Amino acid sequence: MNSFVEKYNDRVTGVISCFDRMLFKGYLPIGWSDAMEGLLSRQGLLIKDFGKFVEQQSERLKIHAEKLAETLGRPFEYINGKLRKDDYAKEIAKRDGITQGLICVLRILEPCQSFKMVPAEKRPKLVNATRKCLCYYFYFMDRDFGLMHVRIQSWFPLVIQICHCSSSESAVEGCAGGNGVLLGHGSGRVCHGCHVS
């Protein structure tokens, strides 16, 4: 990567490198109970409607994921039990000759941060809680970064995670093993826990 950085030094503001993968997490501004209650209120719903509301949104996400996979002719699979998802996606890509675009959508039941309704003094309230929910893994082969996935939990607050699976072959010039991302001007620090130089 050093020769690449030296060559384009005037355009590079930093380099992030990690051990084996790079995760970017995104949160809607409803990751705490008061914010979720506010969203329900803006939707004209009561706190007791939380379960029904999130079930409807979860179903919408499922329909969208399934339709995307179907439209692109890619597998939409439920995974039950332990499986190395990255390796499985690589196998599918190799089997089907996928060099760019969606490889598959995997559904897996996993622990997620969410909310639960509890009794309170004047009315029920929501509190943060861990629960199991379906998570959708959209695996892609990116022409520049290689194997990547987007993970979306199907239950509010719908945490989104983007993973650059750096052990995959990467087209990023000079990245040994593909475990680096270059930052252009204005990108700032984007990954907690990574070495930024």
C-alpha positions in Angstrom: 0.0 0.0 0.0 3.0 2.4 0.6 3.8 2.7 -3.1 0.1 3.5 -3.8 0.0 6.1 -1.0 3.2 7.7 -2.1 2.0 7.9 -5.7 -1.3 9.6 -4.7 -0.1 11.4 -1.6 -1.7 14.7 -2.5 -5.1 12.9 -2.6 -4.9 10.7 0.5 -5.6 12.1 3.9 -5.3 8.8 5.9 -5.2 5.1 5.8 -7.3 2.7 7.9 -6.0 -0.9 8.4 -7.5 -3.7 10.5 -6.5 -7.2 11.3 -9.0 -9.2 9.2 -12.1 -7.1 8.5 -13.5 -3.6 8.8 -16.9 -3.0 10.2 -19.0 0.2 9.8 -22.1 0.4 11.9 -25.0 2.6 11.3 -27.8 3.5 13.7 -31.1 5.3 13.1 -31.6 8.0 15.7 -34.0 5.7 17.6 -31.4 3.6 19.4 -32.7 4.5 22.9 -36.1 4.0 24.4 -37.2 7.7 24.6 -36.4 8.1 20.9 -38.3 5.0 20.0 -41.3 6.2 22.0 -41.1 9.5 20.1 -41.2 7.6 16.8 -44.3 5.7 17.9 -45.9 9.0 18.9 -45.1 10.7 15.6 -46.8 7.7 13.9 -49.9 8.2 16.0 -49.3 5.0 17.9 -49.3 4.1 21.6 -46.5 2.3 23.3 -48.7 -0.8 23.5 -48.6 -0.8 19.7 -44.8 -1.2 19.6 -44.9 -5.0 18.9 -47.4 -4.8 16.1 -45.6 -1.8 14.5 -42.2 -3.4 14.5 -43.6 -6.7 13.2 -45.1 -4.8 10.2 -41.8 -3.1 9.6 -39.9 -6.4 9.9 -42.2 -8.0 7.3 -41.6 -5.1 4.9 -37.9 -5.7 5.3 -38.3 -9.4 4.6 -40.4 -8.8 1.5 -37.8 -6.3 0.2 -34.9 -8.7 0.8 -36.7 -11.6 -0.8 -37.8 -9.5 -3.8 -34.2 -8.2 -4.4 -32.8 -11.7 -4.3 -35.5 -13.0 -6.6 -35.2 -10.1 -9.1 -31.4 -10.7 -9.4 -31.8 -14.5 -9.4 -29.8 -14.9 -6.3 -30.2 -17.3 -3.3 -32.4 -16.2 -0.4 -31.6 -18.7 2.4 -32.4 -19.3 6.0 -29.4 -20.6 7.9 -30.1 -22.7 10.9 -27.1 -23.6 13.0 -23.4 -22.7 12.9 -22.0 -21.7 9.6 -19.1 -19.5 8.5 -21.2 -17.1 6.5 -18.2 -15.5 4.6 -16.9 -18.9 3.5 -20.4 -19.9 2.4 -20.9 -16.8 0.4 -17.5 -17.3 -1.3 -18.6 -20.9 -2.2 -21.8 -19.6 -3.8 -19.9 -16.8 -5.7 -17.4 -19.4 -7.0 -20.1 -21.9 -7.9 -22.2 -19.3 -9.7 -19.3 -17.3 -11.3 -20.2 -14.1 -9.4 -17.4 -11.5 -9.8 -19.5 -8.4 -9.1 -22.9 -7.7 -7.5 -25.2 -9.5 -5.1 -24.1 -13.1 -4.2 -26.9 -14.1 -1.9 -29.1 -13.0 1.0 -28.8 -15.0 4.2 -31.3 -14.9 7.1 -30.0 -15.9 10.5 -31.6 -15.7 14.0 -29.2 -13.8 16.2 -29.2 -11.8 19.4 -29.9 -8.1 18.8 -30.2 -4.9 20.8 -33.9 -3.8 20.9 -36.6 -2.8 23.3 -39.3 -4.3 25.4 -42.4 -2.9 27.0 -42.5 -2.8 30.8 -45.1 -1.4 33.3 -44.4 2.1 34.6 -46.1 4.5 37.1 -48.6 6.2 34.7 -48.3 4.2 31.5 -46.1 1.4 30.0 -42.7 2.4 28.8 -40.0 1.0 26.5 -36.6 0.0 27.9 -33.6 -1.3 26.1 -33.4 -5.1 25.9 -31.6 -7.8 24.1 -33.7 -10.2 22.1 -33.3 -12.6 19.2 -34.4 -11.5 15.7 -33.8 -12.3 12.1 -30.8 -10.6 10.6 -30.3 -10.3 6.9 -26.9 -10.6 5.4 -26.7 -9.2 1.9 -23.4 -10.6 0.5 -21.8 -8.7 -2.4 -18.7 -9.0 -4.5 -17.4 -5.4 -5.0 -15.1 -4.8 -7.9 -12.8 -2.6 -5.8 -13.1 -4.1 -2.3 -13.9 -7.8 -2.9 -16.2 -9.7 -0.6 -18.5 -7.4 1.5 -21.8 -7.8 3.3 -24.5 -5.6 4.7 -26.2 -6.9 7.8 -29.5 -5.5 8.8 -31.4 -6.6 11.9 -35.1 -7.0 11.3 -36.2 -5.6 14.6 -36.0 -2.0 15.7 -33.8 -0.1 16.0 -32.7 -1.7 12.7 -28.9 -1.6 13.3 -27.0 -1.7 10.0 -23.5 -3.1 9.7 -21.3 -3.0 6.6 -18.4 -5.3 6.6 -15.4 -5.3 4.3 -14.2 -8.9 4.6 -10.5 -8.2 4.1 -9.5 -11.8 3.9 -11.1 -11.9 0.4 -9.2 -11.0 -2.7 -9.3 -7.3 -3.1 -8.8 -5.1 -6.1 -7.5 -2.2 -3.9 -4.1 -1.7 -5.4 -1.3 -2.6 -3.0 -3.5 -3.6 0.0 -1.8 -6.7 1.4 -4.7 -9.2 1.8 -7.1 -6.4 1.1 -7.1 -5.2 4.7 -7.0 -1.5 4.1 -9.2 1.4 3.0 -7.9 4.7 1.8 -9.5 7.9 3.0 -10.0 10.8 0.6 -10.2 14.4 1.6 -13.1 15.1 4.0 -13.8 11.5 4.9 -12.6 11.9 8.5 -12.3 9.1 11.0 -14.8 6.4 10.2 -13.8 3.3 12.1 -13.4 3.0 15.9 -10.8 0.5 17.0 -8.8 0.6 13.8 -5.3 2.1 13.3 -5.5 5.4 11.5 -2.3 6.9 10.2 
